[in-house]
């Protein structure tokens, strides 16, 4: 059984439902399996670094 782990920002439950459904369908099609697990890890922007900067700082700069 494949296990897919998603690392990303917080999302509402409807977004997560669609993400899990669509990813599951693709994995089933490619691997030809029935059981697929999807785990979503939600990360706060201050806990993610991109190119040496906190994502929270990058987002704040874009909004400013």
C-alpha positions as a Markdown table, in Angstrom:
| # | Residue | x | y | z |
|---|---|---|---|---|
| 1 | Unk | 0.0 | 0.0 | 0.0 |
| 2 | Unk | 1.6 | 3.3 | -1.0 |
| 3 | Unk | 1.7 | 6.1 | 1.6 |
| 4 | Unk | 1.8 | 9.6 | 0.3 |
| 5 | Unk | 2.9 | 12.4 | 2.7 |
| 6 | Unk | 2.0 | 16.0 | 1.8 |
| 7 | Unk | 3.8 | 18.8 | 3.5 |
| 8 | Unk | 2.1 | 22.1 | 3.0 |
| 9 | Unk | 0.2 | 25.1 | 4.4 |
| 10 | Unk | -3.0 | 25.0 | 6.4 |
| 11 | Unk | -6.0 | 24.3 | 4.3 |
| 12 | Unk | -9.7 | 24.0 | 4.9 |
| 13 | Unk | -11.4 | 20.5 | 5.1 |
| 14 | Unk | -12.9 | 20.8 | 1.6 |
| 15 | Unk | -9.5 | 21.5 | 0.1 |
| 16 | Unk | -8.0 | 18.5 | 1.9 |
| 17 | Unk | -10.9 | 16.2 | 0.7 |
| 18 | Unk | -10.2 | 17.2 | -2.9 |
| 19 | Unk | -6.5 | 16.8 | -2.5 |
| 20 | Unk | -6.8 | 13.3 | -0.9 |
| 21 | Unk | -9.3 | 12.2 | -3.5 |
| 22 | Unk | -7.3 | 13.4 | -6.5 |
| 23 | Unk | -4.0 | 12.1 | -5.3 |
| 24 | Unk | -5.5 | 8.8 | -4.4 |
| 25 | Unk | -7.0 | 8.4 | -7.9 |
| 26 | Unk | -3.7 | 9.2 | -9.6 |
| 27 | Unk | -1.7 | 6.7 | -7.4 |
| 28 | Unk | -4.3 | 4.0 | -8.0 |
| 29 | Unk | -4.1 | 4.5 | -11.7 |
| 30 | Unk | -0.3 | 4.4 | -11.9 |
| 31 | Unk | 0.4 | 1.7 | -9.3 |
| 32 | Unk | -2.7 | -0.4 | -10.1 |
| 33 | Unk | -3.5 | -0.8 | -6.4 |
| 34 | Unk | -6.6 | -0.2 | -4.4 |
| 35 | Unk | -5.4 | 0.9 | -1.0 |
| 36 | Unk | -3.6 | 4.3 | -0.8 |
| 37 | Unk | -2.9 | 6.3 | 2.4 |
| 38 | Unk | -2.5 | 10.0 | 2.3 |
| 39 | Unk | -1.1 | 11.9 | 5.3 |
| 40 | Unk | -1.3 | 15.7 | 5.3 |
| 41 | Unk | 1.2 | 17.6 | 7.5 |
| 42 | Unk | 0.2 | 21.3 | 7.9 |
| 43 | Unk | 3.1 | 23.6 | 8.5 |
| 44 | Unk | 3.0 | 27.2 | 9.8 |
| 45 | Unk | 4.9 | 29.6 | 7.5 |
| 46 | Unk | 7.2 | 30.5 | 10.4 |
| 47 | Unk | 8.3 | 26.8 | 10.5 |
| 48 | Unk | 9.3 | 26.6 | 6.8 |
| 49 | Unk | 12.5 | 28.0 | 5.3 |
| 50 | Unk | 12.9 | 28.8 | 1.6 |
| 51 | Unk | 16.3 | 29.8 | 0.1 |
| 52 | Unk | 17.6 | 30.9 | 3.6 |
| 53 | Unk | 14.5 | 32.8 | 4.7 |
| 54 | Unk | 11.5 | 32.0 | 6.7 |
| 55 | Unk | 8.4 | 31.6 | 4.5 |
| 56 | Unk | 6.5 | 33.9 | 6.9 |
| 57 | Unk | 9.0 | 36.7 | 6.1 |
| 58 | Unk | 8.7 | 36.1 | 2.4 |
| 59 | Unk | 4.8 | 36.3 | 2.6 |
| 60 | Unk | 4.9 | 39.4 | 4.7 |
| 61 | Unk | 7.3 | 41.1 | 2.2 |
| 62 | Unk | 4.9 | 40.3 | -0.7 |
| 63 | Unk | 1.9 | 41.7 | 1.2 |
| 64 | Unk | 3.8 | 44.9 | 2.2 |
